[in-house]
């Protein structure tokens, strides 16, 4: 069998093509595939249940305002063989109705433990020192997948006396570490109807999908991956379970060139926080900003009538209105090619965070801000 020069050079050409494909434009950072994508079907499932917390030190629900707590206790006692006479007014202070939530991860088997979060649904002041009674946790299909029970750990604390109170953190919720026991596993099917594994990108991107396909095929030395679109890659994986697990473990450890991150500016309109990533740049622009304040000072004055004038003492309002405008003229924003220069240019404007949000919006509208602006 004779080999041509092209056959001898093909491995080197493949490696060169891979390096060129991963280099892209700009700086390239290597990330593991597990940080960029996840296998379809490998997901957690939300569980929720309604239960009762007992053993509270007088800080539970007031049953007059939360009648469902008393009804829940009556139903529970009846299941235990205890009959409460109809019309009994149970003044309970050591019990609280709660909602219990948990996440059921993939591949969890019966008998394993889950962490649960317990939250009050009534008017209980605190769940500190309480014990959660056995609570079924159900999935979206209405089936019970776990049972929760145990002592609560509440991070908050508080005290009250003489009508005054003080509180640290929140006391109407707590956690139970491994407080739920899995009773049923969720059926999990890896692969579609054709037996192909589906790899879903966490942030769909055509360039990233192409780099993943190139890296996977090069690592296995054959075509095992093909991109369906910018967010889905199909994988020809082994059919036997052990071989498929080894295949998936090898995939997750692959290093993928993430390429250059898209420039983005995040603005939190509620807190005033502004976050910029490392690829944000600015073009030349002129910016002027100022603050307009209106101050109304009302100082009532008492007007006394003259002696023997039969007049009346009246209160006369004396209001003074002042309008002030603070600010400077136009300021030049120099072109900035890196994040440090962008920060220096914005700080040179001397704007407050609220002013900075308006300035960034105006810079984006003018085309001087080369980044995606996202307001949350």
C-alpha positions in Angstrom: 0.0 0.0 0.0 1.5 3.3 -1.1 0.9 6.5 0.8 1.0 9.9 -1.0 2.5 13.0 0.5 -1.0 14.3 1.1 -1.8 11.3 3.2 1.3 11.8 5.3 0.6 15.5 5.8 -3.1 15.1 6.5 -2.7 14.8 10.4 -0.6 18.0 10.4 -3.1 19.8 8.2 -6.0 18.8 10.5 -4.1 20.0 13.5 -3.2 23.3 11.7 -6.9 23.8 10.8 -8.0 23.1 14.4 -5.5 25.7 15.7 -6.6 28.3 13.2 -10.3 27.5 13.9 -9.8 27.9 17.6 -7.7 31.1 17.3 -10.5 33.2 15.7 -10.4 36.9 16.1 -8.9 38.4 19.2 -7.8 36.7 22.3 -8.8 33.1 22.9 -9.3 31.5 26.3 -9.6 27.8 26.8 -12.5 26.5 28.8 -13.7 23.0 29.5 -16.7 21.8 27.5 -18.7 21.2 30.7 -18.6 24.9 31.4 -20.0 25.8 27.9 -22.5 23.1 27.2 -24.6 20.4 28.8 -26.2 17.1 27.7 -29.9 17.2 26.9 -31.9 15.3 29.6 -29.3 15.7 32.4 -31.3 18.2 34.5 -32.7 18.6 38.0 -36.4 18.6 38.8 -38.3 20.9 41.3 -40.1 19.3 44.2 -42.6 21.0 46.5 -44.8 20.0 49.4 -47.0 21.4 52.2 -46.3 20.5 55.8 -46.4 21.6 59.4 -43.6 22.7 61.7 -44.1 22.0 65.4 -42.2 22.8 68.6 -42.1 26.6 68.2 -41.8 28.7 71.3 -45.0 30.6 71.0 -43.9 32.1 67.6 -46.2 30.0 65.4 -49.2 30.9 63.3 -52.2 32.6 64.9 -54.9 30.2 63.9 -57.6 32.9 63.9 -55.8 34.7 61.0 -54.4 31.4 59.5 -57.3 28.9 59.8 -55.6 26.4 57.3 -53.0 25.7 60.0 -55.6 24.3 62.4 -57.3 22.4 59.6 -54.0 20.8 58.6 -53.4 19.7 62.2 -56.9 18.3 62.5 -56.4 16.2 59.3 -53.0 15.0 60.5 -54.3 14.0 63.9 -57.2 12.1 62.3 -54.7 10.1 60.3 -53.0 9.2 63.6 -56.2 8.0 65.1 -57.0 11.1 67.2 -60.4 12.7 66.7 -60.8 16.4 67.5 -64.4 17.3 68.5 -66.1 19.5 65.9 -66.2 23.2 66.8 -63.1 23.0 69.0 -61.2 26.3 69.0 -57.6 25.3 69.2 -55.5 28.2 70.2 -52.2 27.0 68.8 -49.0 29.0 69.0 -46.3 26.4 68.6 -47.2 25.2 65.1 -46.8 26.8 61.7 -47.9 25.9 58.1 -44.9 25.8 55.7 -44.0 25.1 52.1 -41.1 22.8 51.6 -39.1 22.9 48.4 -36.1 20.9 47.0 -34.3 20.1 43.8 -34.1 16.5 42.7 -30.8 16.2 40.7 -30.3 13.8 37.8 -29.2 10.2 38.5 -30.3 10.3 42.1 -31.5 6.9 43.4 -34.0 6.0 46.2 -32.5 6.3 49.6 -30.3 9.3 48.9 -30.7 12.6 50.8 -31.7 16.0 49.6 -31.4 19.5 51.1 -34.7 21.2 51.6 -35.8 24.8 52.2 -38.7 25.4 54.6 -40.7 28.7 54.3 -43.7 29.9 56.3 -47.0 30.5 54.6 -48.9 31.9 57.6 -48.1 34.6 60.1 -45.6 32.8 62.2 -43.0 35.2 63.6 -40.2 32.7 63.7 -39.4 29.0 62.8 -36.4 28.8 65.1 -36.3 25.6 67.1 -39.1 24.0 65.0 -39.3 20.4 63.7 -40.8 19.7 60.3 -43.2 16.7 60.3 -43.1 14.2 57.5 -44.0 16.0 54.3 -44.4 14.4 50.9 -42.5 16.3 48.1 -44.2 16.1 44.7 -43.1 16.8 41.2 -44.9 18.6 38.4 -46.7 15.3 37.5 -48.2 15.1 41.0 -46.2 12.0 42.0 -44.3 11.8 45.3 -40.6 11.6 44.8 -39.2 12.3 48.3 -40.3 12.6 52.0 -38.9 15.5 54.2 -38.6 15.6 57.9 -36.2 17.0 60.5 -35.1 19.9 62.6 -34.8 23.3 61.0 -31.7 25.5 60.9 -32.8 29.1 60.9 -30.1 31.7 60.3 -32.0 34.7 61.8 -32.5 35.8 65.4 -34.7 38.3 67.2 -36.0 39.5 70.5 -38.9 41.6 71.7 -39.9 43.1 75.1 -42.1 46.0 76.2 -43.4 46.6 72.7 -39.9 47.0 71.2 -38.3 44.3 69.0 -35.1 43.7 67.2 -34.4 41.2 64.4 -31.3 40.0 62.6 -31.9 38.4 59.1 -35.0 36.6 58.3 -36.7 34.1 60.7 -39.7 32.8 58.6 -37.6 30.3 56.7 -34.9 27.7 57.3 -33.1 24.8 55.8 -32.7 21.1 56.7 -29.5 19.5 55.4 -30.3 16.2 53.8 -33.7 16.5 55.3 -35.5 14.7 52.5 -35.1 11.0 51.5 -35.6 10.1 47.8 -38.4 7.6 47.4 -38.6 7.5 43.6 -36.1 8.3 40.8 -37.0 10.2 37.7 -36.7 8.2 34.5 -33.9 9.6 32.4 -33.3 9.0 28.7 -30.0 10.0 27.2 -30.2 10.4 23.4 -33.0 11.0 20.9 -35.0 8.5 19.0 -32.0 7.8 16.7 -29.7 7.1 19.6 -27.7 10.3 19.2 -26.6 12.3 22.2 -27.7 16.0 22.2 -25.3 18.6 23.4 -26.9 21.9 24.2 -24.8 25.1 24.4 -25.6 27.2 27.4 -25.2 30.4 25.3 -26.1 29.6 21.7 -23.5 30.8 19.3 -22.6 29.6 15.8 -18.9 30.3 16.2 -18.8 28.4 19.5 -20.8 25.5 18.0 -18.3 25.3 15.1 -15.3 25.3 17.4 -16.8 22.5 19.6 -17.5 20.3 16.6 -13.9 20.8 15.3 -12.4 20.1 18.7 -14.6 17.0 19.4 -13.9 15.4 16.0 -10.2 16.0 16.3 -10.1 14.6 19.8 -11.8 11.3 18.7 -10.0 11.1 15.3 -13.2 10.7 13.4 -16.5 12.5 12.8 -18.7 12.0 15.9 -20.1 15.5 16.2 -22.3 17.6 13.9 -23.9 20.9 14.5 -27.7 21.2 14.0 -27.7 24.9 14.7 -26.0 27.5 17.0 -27.3 25.8 20.1 -27.4 22.1 19.4 -24.7 19.5 18.6 -25.5 15.9 17.8 -23.1 13.2 19.0 -22.6 9.6 17.7 -21.9 8.0 21.0 -21.5 4.3 22.0 -24.7 2.5 22.7 -23.6 0.4 25.7 -24.0 2.3 29.1 -20.3 2.0 30.2 -19.0 3.1 26.8 -21.4 6.0 26.7 -20.3 7.2 30.2 -16.7 7.1 29.3 -17.5 9.0 26.1 -19.4 11.7 28.0 -16.7 12.0 30.6 -14.0 12.5 27.9 -16.2 15.1 26.2 -16.7 17.1 29.4 -12.9 17.4 30.0 -12.1 18.7 26.5 -10.6 22.2 26.3 -12.5 24.5 23.9 -11.4 27.9 22.8 -14.2 30.2 23.9 -13.2 33.0 21.6 -13.6 36.7 22.3 -16.5 37.5 24.7 -19.1 39.8 23.3 -18.9 43.3 24.8 -21.8 43.9 27.2 -22.8 46.5 29.8 -25.3 45.5 32.5 -27.3 48.2 34.3 -29.4 47.4 37.3 -32.1 50.1 37.3 -33.2 49.3 40.9 -29.8 49.4 42.7 -27.9 51.6 40.3 -25.2 49.0 39.8 -23.3 49.2 36.5 -21.1 46.3 35.3 -18.9 46.2 32.2 -17.0 43.2 30.8 -13.5 43.3 29.5 -14.2 43.9 25.8 -16.2 47.1 26.1 -14.7 50.0 24.1 -15.5 53.6 23.5 -15.3 55.9 20.4 -14.7 59.6 20.5 -17.6 61.5 22.0 -18.4 64.8 23.8 -20.6 64.5 26.9 -22.3 67.1 29.1 -24.3 66.2 32.1 -25.8 68.1 35.1 -28.2 67.9 38.0 -31.3 70.0 38.3 -32.6 70.4 41.9 -35.7 72.2 43.1 -35.7 73.1 46.8 -38.9 74.3 48.5 -38.4 75.8 52.0 -41.6 76.5 53.8 -41.3 78.3 57.2 -44.7 79.2 58.7 -44.8 82.6 60.5 -47.2 83.7 63.2 -48.9 87.1 62.5 -50.1 89.0 65.6 -52.7 91.6 65.3 -52.2 95.1 66.7 -53.4 95.8 70.2 -57.1 96.5 70.6 -57.6 95.9 66.8 -60.0 93.0 67.3 -57.9 91.0 64.9 -57.0 87.3 65.1 -53.6 85.5 65.3 -53.0 83.6 62.1 -50.3 81.4 60.7 -48.9 82.8 57.4 -46.9 80.5 55.2 -43.6 81.8 53.9 -42.4 79.6 51.1 -39.1 80.1 49.2 -38.4 78.1 46.0 -34.9 77.8 44.7 -33.8 76.2 41.5 -30.2 75.1 41.1 -28.5 73.5 38.2 -25.1 72.0 38.7 -22.9 70.7 35.9 -20.1 71.4 33.6 -19.8 72.0 29.9 -19.0 69.5 27.2 -16.3 67.0 28.1 -14.3 65.0 25.6 -14.4 61.2 25.9 -11.3 59.9 24.3 -11.3 56.6 22.3 -10.7 53.7 24.7 -9.6 50.3 23.5 -9.5 48.4 26.8 -11.6 48.3 30.0 -9.2 50.3 32.1 -9.3 53.2 29.7 -13.1 53.0 29.6 -13.3 53.2 33.4 -10.9 56.2 33.5 -12.9 58.0 30.8 -16.2 57.5 32.6 -14.8 58.4 36.0 -13.4 61.6 34.5 -17.0 62.8 33.9 -17.6 62.8 37.7 -21.1 61.4 37.3 -23.1 59.6 40.0 -24.2 56.0 39.2 -27.7 57.3 38.3 -26.2 59.9 35.9 -23.8 57.2 34.6 -26.8 55.1 33.5 -28.2 57.9 31.4 -24.8 58.7 30.0 -24.3 55.1 28.9 -27.7 55.0 27.3 -26.9 58.2 25.3 -23.4 56.9 24.3 -25.1 53.7 23.1 -27.6 55.7 21.1 -24.9 57.8 19.5 -22.8 54.8 18.5 -19.9 55.7 20.7 -20.4 52.8 23.1 -19.3 49.6 21.3 -21.2 47.1 23.5 -24.6 45.6 24.1 -26.6 47.5 26.7 -28.8 45.4 28.9 -31.0 46.9 31.7 -32.3 44.5 34.3 
